[in-house]
Amino acid sequence: QQQQQQLHRWQWPAEEKGGRFPETASGATTPAPWPAMQSTSSPSGGGVEVRSVPSAHFPTITAALAAPCMSSTSPLLVIRILPGTYTERLRVTSAVVLVGADAAALPEIRCIGEDGIEILGNDASCVLRRLRICSELQGHAVSITDASPMIEGCELMGRGGDPKRGARAGMTVRGSCAWPIVRGCRVLGHAGAGLSFSKDAGGIVVACDVSRCACGIWLDSGSDPLIWKNTISGHRGAGIVVRADGLGRSMWNAVLRNGAGGILVESSR
């Protein structure tokens, strides 16, 4: 729990001064020149290891995730991703921060595999921040199973396709131990739901823009997230779908211009 709190409040020094990186002599705003590997201290006093991608040591995000830590004390691992396009299959099973280096140019991760970025298990209390995550056709952008990550300031992009029952959501959350925080994200263009919660999953979706999917948010199988202060619009189906065995709380959302209405409560069938 202490490590999870440390992950969620981690910020780059530049972010603490207004969310921008230092300016160069020419006036252009660019990421600070971090080396490929660096050990420093975290805001709470623990160790932090920073890895830059791409670099000589870590040409890919997969390589940065797989390499052992420099210290045996298992410090907080931060992977700083420079602007560019990365076509990779990513599986996260540990506490790590994946952060885009430049808020003005999000790095684009093109997922390999129908599950997108997989976040698995109680140890995967990771942070995804300032990333553009693109799914395969009819695939997930992010799959969360029994994990509690924070996903902040990201774009979860689908590739369209005809909507149909059972199509994969942009982000799927499953398991009674799943409790993600999804904040300030854009989710659009998925053949299934924008976000789907099932199998007793919880979590918070706050200040997100969910649009142009088969439906906005799908809740079933005992899931019970908080849907708060989001814009859910422009879907072919309903804005929010709650099946008979789904729970959830919806507060202060703008749910508008959806093809099958704002909120649809349907029986299990």
C-alpha positions in Angstrom: 0.0 0.0 0.0 2.9 2.4 0.8 4.5 1.7 -2.6 1.1 2.3 -4.3 0.7 5.7 -2.6 4.3 6.5 -3.7 3.5 5.7 -7.3 0.3 7.7 -7.4 1.9 10.9 -6.1 5.1 10.7 -8.2 5.6 13.8 -10.4 8.5 15.0 -12.4 10.2 18.2 -11.0 9.0 20.1 -14.1 5.4 19.1 -13.4 5.5 20.6 -9.9 6.3 24.0 -11.5 3.3 24.0 -13.9 3.5 20.8 -16.0 6.1 22.0 -18.6 9.7 21.0 -19.2 12.5 23.5 -19.3 13.0 25.7 -22.3 16.0 25.5 -24.5 18.1 28.5 -25.6 16.0 28.8 -28.7 12.8 29.0 -26.6 11.4 25.6 -27.6 10.0 23.4 -24.9 11.7 20.0 -24.9 12.1 17.1 -22.5 15.0 17.4 -20.1 18.1 15.4 -21.2 17.9 12.5 -18.7 20.5 9.8 -19.2 19.4 6.2 -20.1 19.6 5.2 -16.4 19.6 7.3 -13.3 19.0 6.6 -9.6 17.6 9.4 -7.5 15.3 9.8 -4.5 11.5 9.8 -4.6 9.3 12.4 -2.9 8.8 10.0 0.1 12.5 9.3 0.5 12.6 5.9 -1.3 14.9 5.0 -4.2 13.9 5.8 -7.7 15.4 4.4 -10.9 14.7 6.3 -14.1 15.0 4.6 -17.5 14.7 6.5 -20.8 13.2 5.0 -24.0 14.6 4.8 -26.6 18.2 4.8 -25.5 21.3 2.6 -26.0 20.4 0.5 -22.9 16.7 0.4 -23.6 15.7 0.7 -27.2 12.1 -0.5 -26.5 9.6 -0.2 -23.6 9.7 -4.0 -23.3 13.4 -3.9 -22.7 13.0 -1.2 -20.0 10.4 -3.3 -18.3 12.3 -6.6 -18.4 15.7 -5.4 -17.2 16.5 -6.0 -13.5 16.7 -2.9 -11.3 20.2 -1.5 -10.5 19.5 -1.8 -6.8 18.5 -4.9 -4.9 16.2 -2.9 -2.7 13.5 -2.8 -5.5 13.3 1.0 -5.9 10.4 2.8 -7.7 11.0 2.3 -11.4 10.1 5.2 -13.7 10.2 4.6 -17.5 10.4 7.9 -19.3 9.1 7.5 -22.9 10.2 10.0 -25.5 7.9 11.1 -28.4 7.6 8.6 -31.2 5.8 5.4 -32.2 6.3 2.1 -30.4 4.8 -1.1 -31.8 5.0 -3.6 -28.9 3.3 -6.2 -26.8 3.4 -5.0 -23.2 2.6 -6.9 -20.0 2.9 -5.2 -16.7 3.0 -7.3 -13.5 4.9 -5.0 -11.1 4.9 -1.5 -9.7 6.2 0.9 -12.4 5.5 4.4 -13.8 5.3 4.6 -17.6 5.2 8.3 -18.4 5.4 10.3 -21.7 8.3 12.7 -21.6 6.5 15.6 -23.3 3.0 16.6 -22.6 2.7 18.4 -26.0 3.7 15.3 -28.0 2.3 12.0 -26.5 4.3 8.9 -27.4 2.1 6.5 -29.4 2.0 2.8 -28.3 0.6 0.6 -31.0 -0.4 -2.6 -29.2 0.3 -6.1 -30.5 -2.3 -8.6 -29.5 -6.0 -8.3 -28.8 -5.5 -7.6 -25.1 -3.5 -4.4 -25.6 -1.4 -3.4 -22.6 -2.0 -6.1 -20.0 -1.9 -5.1 -16.4 -2.1 -8.2 -14.2 -2.1 -9.0 -10.5 -2.1 -7.3 -7.1 1.6 -6.3 -7.5 0.8 -4.3 -10.7 -0.1 -1.0 -9.0 1.4 0.9 -11.8 0.9 4.4 -13.3 0.3 5.1 -17.0 0.6 8.8 -17.7 0.6 10.9 -20.9 0.5 8.1 -23.4 -1.5 7.5 -26.6 -2.4 3.8 -26.6 -3.8 2.4 -29.9 -5.5 -1.0 -30.0 -5.5 -3.5 -32.8 -8.6 -3.7 -34.9 -11.4 -5.2 -32.6 -8.9 -5.3 -29.7 -8.5 -3.7 -26.3 -6.2 -0.8 -25.7 -5.7 -1.7 -22.0 -6.7 -4.9 -20.1 -6.7 -4.8 -16.3 -7.1 -8.0 -14.3 -7.1 -7.9 -10.5 -4.8 -4.8 -10.5 -5.2 -1.2 -9.3 -3.3 1.1 -11.7 -3.6 4.8 -12.2 -4.2 5.8 -15.8 -4.0 9.6 -16.2 -3.9 12.0 -19.1 -3.9 9.1 -21.7 -5.6 8.6 -25.0 -7.1 5.1 -25.6 -7.7 5.0 -29.3 -9.6 2.3 -31.2 -9.6 1.5 -34.9 -13.4 1.6 -35.4 -15.1 -1.4 -36.9 -18.7 -2.4 -36.9 -20.2 -2.5 -33.4 -21.6 -5.8 -32.2 -22.4 -7.5 -28.9 -19.3 -9.1 -27.5 -16.9 -6.7 -29.3 -13.9 -5.8 -27.1 -13.9 -2.6 -25.1 -11.2 0.1 -25.2 -10.4 -0.7 -21.6 -11.6 -3.8 -19.8 -11.4 -4.2 -16.0 -12.0 -7.6 -14.4 -11.7 -9.2 -11.0 -12.7 -8.4 -7.4 -9.2 -7.1 -6.7 -9.3 -4.6 -9.6 -9.7 -1.0 -8.5 -8.1 1.3 -11.1 -8.2 5.1 -11.1 -8.8 6.5 -14.7 -8.5 10.2 -14.7 -8.5 12.9 -17.4 -8.3 10.4 -20.3 -9.8 10.3 -23.8 -11.4 7.1 -25.0 -12.7 6.9 -28.5 -13.2 4.9 -31.7 -13.8 1.3 -30.2 -16.1 -1.3 -31.8 -17.1 -2.4 -28.3 -17.7 -0.2 -25.2 -15.3 2.6 -24.4 -14.8 1.2 -20.8 -16.0 -2.2 -19.5 -16.2 -3.3 -15.9 -17.0 -6.9 -15.0 -16.4 -9.8 -12.5 -16.8 -7.7 -9.3 -14.3 -5.0 -10.5 -14.4 -1.5 -8.9 -12.6 1.7 -9.5 -13.1 5.4 -10.4 -13.5 7.0 -13.8 -13.3 10.8 -13.4 -13.0 13.7 -15.8 -12.7 11.6 -18.9 -14.1 12.1 -22.4 -15.6 8.8 -23.8 -16.9 9.1 -27.3 -17.7 7.4 -30.6 -17.7 3.8 -29.4 -20.5 1.1 -29.6 -21.5 2.3 -26.1 -19.8 4.5 -23.5 -19.4 2.5 -20.3 -20.6 -1.1 -19.7 -21.2 -2.5 -16.2 -22.0 -6.1 -15.4 -21.1 -9.2 -13.3 -21.2 -7.4 -9.9 -18.9 -4.6 -11.0 -19.2 -1.4 -8.8 -17.2 1.6 -10.1 -17.8 5.3 -9.5 -18.4 7.1 -12.8 -17.9 10.8 -11.9 -17.7 14.1 -13.9 -17.2 12.6 -17.3 -18.5 13.4 -20.8 -20.0 10.4 -22.4 -21.3 11.2 -25.9 -21.7 10.3 -29.6 -22.0 6.5 -29.1 -24.0 4.3 -31.4 -25.7 2.6 -28.4 -26.4 4.0 -24.9 -24.0 6.2 -22.9 -24.0 3.9 -19.9 -25.2 0.2 -20.0 -26.0 -1.5 -16.7 -26.9 -5.2 -16.8 -29.2 -6.8 -14.2 -26.2 -8.0 -12.1 -24.2 -4.8 -12.5 -23.9 -2.1 -9.9 -22.0 1.2 -10.1 -22.6 4.9 -9.2 -23.0 7.7 -11.8 -22.6 11.3 -10.6 -22.4 14.6 -12.3 -21.7 13.2 -15.8 -22.7 14.8 -19.1 -24.3 11.9 -21.1 -25.6 13.2 -24.4 -26.2 12.5 -28.1 -26.1 8.8 -27.8 -28.0 6.6 -30.2 -29.8 4.4 -27.7 -30.3 7.0 -24.9 -28.4 8.1 -21.9 -28.6 5.1 -19.5 -29.8 1.7 -20.4 -30.6 -0.9 -17.7 -31.1 -4.4 -19.3 -31.8 -7.9 -18.0 -29.3 -10.7 -18.2 -29.8 -12.8 -21.3 
